[in-house]
């Protein structure tokens, strides 16, 4: 008898300012330094349009209660996943509001990332923002690129491992993940990956 397949719906996302909490003002200054005021406003508009598209497509995905697991970029494996998602949704985060709507339809919310690796990324970001002016912060961020690339790969391997070990035969996973990630490289071969929008490679002109 053939084993039911495992399916993963891969939703590439761009993080919004609402994702960044208390770091949002500093990150906005850095973005303005890179793009200019008009460029920053234009970028924010593009991000909002992308989330309109994500919501339109994702809201129509079928959910069979108890057979769907939702995995989320930046959500640590811990004992407080529900609290984290609820707080971010209440703060206006569109991504986490979607997670709660999936839960209401019977999906299972999954801790997805290594807390230790997320702390490493946060510390890199803090060190860049502490560099002084927005321009100096951008230069520090550029110098950190090799470390960031290595950290991104480690995160991808962890996320893939989490999906590999928790997504059961006959289940569907829904993965919300920033577009610089490449988790599909590390997924087990029996997991069938589907892109309801577009693959991250198709959106490489946009950045998280």
Order of alpha helices (4+ residues) and beta strands (2+ residues): beta-alpha-beta-alpha-alpha-beta-alpha-alpha-alpha-beta-beta
